[in-house]
Amino acid sequence: MIVNSISGAPKIMTPSYGETMEKKDFSRCLESAINEKNNKKLYSACQELESVFLNKILDTMRQSIPRSELSGRSFATETFESMLYTEYARSMSKTGSLGIADIIYKQLSGQM
């Protein structure tokens, strides 16, 4: 059993507060954009979905990296890396290089 060094509680694989809030924010933004027929808001919601998808991919990739005992793992390091990879995902989705947001936008706006 892995014990968190700060709280002493077992570390459980549950969604973090940030992930839960991202899902709620995304669904609220998507519903608002579809109801208002606002193309900019809809595209923004599609970019957010792409960002969440990329964040999950990057998080899985980060977890697959073997860690050495020299670097040490602390709550602060975990939090910083999580926030860093979230920003990486947002930046990647804003560039539109993957095109996932474009495909989702076309599907939701009825352009396909």
Sine and cosine of phi, psi and omega as CSV:
sin_phi,cos_phi,sin_psi,cos_psi,sin_omega,cos_omega
0.00,0.00,0.74,-0.67,0.03,-1.00
-1.00,0.00,0.78,-0.63,-0.01,-1.00
-0.93,-0.38,0.76,-0.65,0.04,-1.00
-0.93,0.37,0.78,-0.62,-0.10,-1.00
-0.93,0.36,-0.34,0.94,-0.05,-1.00
-1.00,0.05,-0.81,0.59,-0.10,-0.99
-1.00,-0.07,-0.31,0.95,-0.04,-1.00
0.98,0.20,0.01,1.00,0.00,-1.00
-1.00,0.05,0.50,-0.87,0.05,-1.00
-0.88,0.47,0.60,-0.80,0.01,-1.00
-1.00,0.10,0.88,-0.47,-0.07,-1.00
-0.93,-0.38,0.59,-0.80,0.00,-1.00
-0.98,0.18,0.99,0.16,0.06,-1.00
-0.84,-0.55,0.41,-0.91,0.03,-1.00
-0.89,0.46,0.64,-0.77,0.01,-1.00
-0.96,0.26,0.23,-0.97,0.02,-1.00
-0.86,0.50,-0.65,0.76,0.00,-1.00
-0.89,0.46,-0.66,0.75,0.02,-1.00
-0.90,0.44,-0.67,0.75,0.01,-1.00
-0.90,0.44,-0.68,0.73,0.01,-1.00
-0.93,0.38,-0.59,0.81,0.05,-1.00
-0.87,0.50,-0.68,0.73,-0.01,-1.00
-0.90,0.43,-0.69,0.72,-0.01,-1.00
-0.92,0.40,-0.69,0.73,0.02,-1.00
-0.89,0.46,-0.67,0.74,-0.01,-1.00
-0.90,0.44,-0.74,0.67,-0.04,-1.00
-0.90,0.43,-0.62,0.79,0.04,-1.00
-0.91,0.41,-0.67,0.74,0.01,-1.00
-0.91,0.42,-0.66,0.75,-0.01,-1.00
-0.91,0.42,-0.73,0.69,0.01,-1.00
-0.88,0.48,-0.67,0.75,0.02,-1.00
-0.88,0.47,-0.70,0.72,-0.03,-1.00
-0.92,0.39,-0.66,0.75,0.00,-1.00
-0.93,0.36,-0.67,0.74,-0.02,-1.00
-0.92,0.40,-0.61,0.79,-0.04,-1.00
-1.00,0.05,-0.13,0.99,-0.06,-1.00
0.82,0.58,0.59,0.81,0.00,-1.00
-1.00,-0.07,0.93,-0.36,-0.09,-1.00
-0.91,0.40,-0.60,0.80,0.00,-1.00
-0.92,0.40,-0.67,0.74,0.02,-1.00
-0.92,0.39,-0.63,0.78,0.01,-1.00
-0.90,0.44,-0.70,0.71,0.01,-1.00
-0.91,0.42,-0.61,0.79,0.05,-1.00
-0.89,0.46,-0.66,0.75,0.04,-1.00
-0.90,0.43,-0.61,0.79,0.04,-1.00
-0.91,0.41,-0.61,0.79,0.06,-1.00
-0.92,0.40,-0.60,0.80,0.05,-1.00
-0.90,0.44,-0.65,0.76,0.04,-1.00
-0.90,0.44,-0.68,0.74,0.05,-1.00
-0.88,0.48,-0.63,0.78,0.02,-1.00
-0.90,0.44,-0.68,0.74,0.03,-1.00
-0.89,0.45,-0.68,0.74,0.03,-1.00
-0.88,0.48,-0.74,0.68,0.01,-1.00
-0.90,0.43,-0.60,0.80,0.02,-1.00
-0.89,0.46,-0.65,0.76,0.04,-1.00
-0.90,0.43,-0.66,0.75,0.03,-1.00
-0.89,0.45,-0.75,0.67,-0.02,-1.00
-0.90,0.44,-0.61,0.79,0.01,-1.00
-0.90,0.43,-0.67,0.74,0.04,-1.00
-0.90,0.43,-0.66,0.76,0.04,-1.00
-0.89,0.45,-0.67,0.74,-0.01,-1.00
-0.90,0.44,-0.63,0.78,0.00,-1.00
-0.94,0.35,-0.38,0.92,-0.02,-1.00
-0.99,0.13,-0.15,0.99,0.00,-1.00
-0.97,0.23,0.82,-0.57,0.04,-1.00
-0.91,0.42,0.69,-0.72,-0.01,-1.00
-0.97,-0.23,0.65,-0.76,0.07,-1.00
-1.00,-0.07,0.36,-0.93,0.02,-1.00
-0.96,0.28,-0.27,0.96,-0.02,-1.00
-0.94,0.33,-0.61,0.79,-0.07,-1.00
-0.97,0.23,-0.46,0.89,0.01,-1.00
0.95,0.32,0.53,-0.85,0.01,-1.00
-0.84,-0.55,0.87,-0.50,0.05,-1.00
-0.82,-0.57,0.23,-0.97,0.03,-1.00
-0.87,0.49,-0.64,0.77,0.00,-1.00
-0.90,0.44,-0.68,0.74,0.02,-1.00
-0.90,0.43,-0.70,0.71,0.02,-1.00
-0.87,0.50,-0.71,0.71,0.00,-1.00
-0.90,0.44,-0.71,0.70,0.00,-1.00
-0.87,0.49,-0.73,0.68,-0.01,-1.00
-0.89,0.45,-0.64,0.77,0.02,-1.00
-0.89,0.46,-0.71,0.71,0.02,-1.00
-0.92,0.39,-0.62,0.79,0.01,-1.00
-0.89,0.45,-0.71,0.70,-0.01,-1.00
-0.94,0.34,-0.49,0.87,0.11,-0.99
-0.90,0.44,-0.68,0.74,0.04,-1.00
-0.93,0.37,-0.59,0.80,0.09,-1.00
-0.85,0.52,-0.71,0.71,-0.02,-1.00
-0.90,0.44,-0.67,0.74,0.03,-1.00
-0.89,0.46,-0.69,0.72,0.00,-1.00
-0.89,0.45,-0.67,0.74,0.00,-1.00
-0.91,0.42,-0.63,0.78,-0.02,-1.00
-0.95,0.30,-0.50,0.87,0.02,-1.00
-0.94,0.35,-0.50,0.87,0.00,-1.00
-0.96,0.29,-0.43,0.90,0.01,-1.00
0.96,0.27,0.30,0.95,-0.07,-1.00
-0.94,0.34,-0.46,0.89,0.02,-1.00
-0.99,0.10,-0.57,0.82,0.03,-1.00
1.00,0.10,0.12,0.99,-0.01,-1.00
-0.92,0.40,-0.67,0.74,0.01,-1.00
-0.88,0.47,-0.62,0.79,0.02,-1.00
-0.89,0.45,-0.69,0.72,-0.01,-1.00
-0.91,0.42,-0.70,0.72,0.01,-1.00
-0.90,0.43,-0.67,0.75,0.01,-1.00
-0.87,0.49,-0.72,0.70,0.00,-1.00
-0.89,0.46,-0.63,0.77,0.00,-1.00
-0.91,0.40,-0.72,0.69,-0.06,-1.00
-0.96,0.27,-0.49,0.87,-0.02,-1.00
-1.00,0.02,-0.05,1.00,0.05,-1.00
0.98,0.18,0.41,0.91,-0.02,-1.00
-1.00,-0.04,-0.02,1.00,-0.01,-1.00
-1.00,-0.07,0.00,0.00,0.00,0.00
